[in-house]
Amino acid sequence: MSEVLSEQAVRQVAKLARLRLTDEQVRIYRRQLEEVLGHLDTLGRIDVDGIEPMAHPLALTNHLQDDVVGPSLLPATLLGMAPAVEDAWMVAPKVMGEEGS
């Protein structure tokens, strides 16, 4: 395979990713990246005209159950299992700042 990717290009990508690579790592990664690019080139040459895109290779179906009301816990029991309670409420850590509320 001819040189598809220069060592300088690998160094530039490493710099953008904030990676410090040794000269040996640059040579190793250049070779590995060239192999990946070669595989992508092979995939890009496959004729896919008339083939419908799919999200998953297997036919999947969601199996949903009916939403049926069942037995539930009493509020006092539920609050007794909570790690922190204030009055009649469970205390939870804040997950959004003031601007998100």
N, C-alpha and C positions, 0 to 999 in steps of 0.2 A: 504494500500500500504506500502510495506517495505521501509525503508529509502534508497532512491536512491541517494540522494544528501546530503552530510554532511554540517553542518554549516561551517566547516573549508573551504570546497570547495566554498561556497557562499562568505566567507570572502576573499578568494584568488581572485575570479573573481571581487569582488568589489574593491580590491586593484589594480588590473590590469586596471580597469576602472577609477581609482582615485576617488572612492566614499568612503565616510565615513558613515558607517552604525551603528546604535545603535544595541544592542543585540535584541531588539524587531523587528527591521526592518530585521535583518538577519533571524529570525524565520519566519516572514511573507513571505519574498522573497523565502526562502527555500521551503516553502509549495507551493507557487505559481509556482516556477520553477519545482518542482516535478510534478505538474499537467500538465504543458506544456510538460515535457519529457514523461509523461504517454500518452498524446495525440499523440505525435510523434511516440511513440512505437506502438500504435494502428494503425496509418497510415502505419508504416513500415511493419506491418503484413498483409496488404491487398494484395491479389494476383492481380497483374497488368499484368501478362503475356498475351501477345496478344493484349494489349491495346496500341494504338499508342499515343505517347506524343503529347500534343497540347500546343500552346502558349496562347490560349484564349478559354474560354468555349463556346463562341458564334462564329458562322461563320461571319467573318467581311470582308467587301469588301471596298476598297478605291474607292470613286467616284470622279474622277478627271475631271475638266473642261478643255476645249480646251484653249490653250494659245493664246489669241487674243489681238492684239495691240489695245489699246483704247486711249482716250484723256489723255494727261499728262500736268503737270504744266510747265510753262515757267521757265527757270533757275532763273530769277530775282524774281519771286513769291516764288519759293522754298527757295532761299537764304533769302528772307524777313521773312520766318517762322523759320529759324534756330536760335538757341539761341546765337551762336557766328559765325562770318564770318571773314575770312581774305582773302583779294583780292577777287577772285571768288570762294573760297572754304569754305565749312563748317568746323568749327573747332570742333574737338571731342577730348575727353581725351585719352591719351595713354593707351592702354590696355595690351601691351606686352613690356618687357624690350628689351635692345639692343641684348641680346643673342637670343631672339625669332624672330628677324626680319631677 
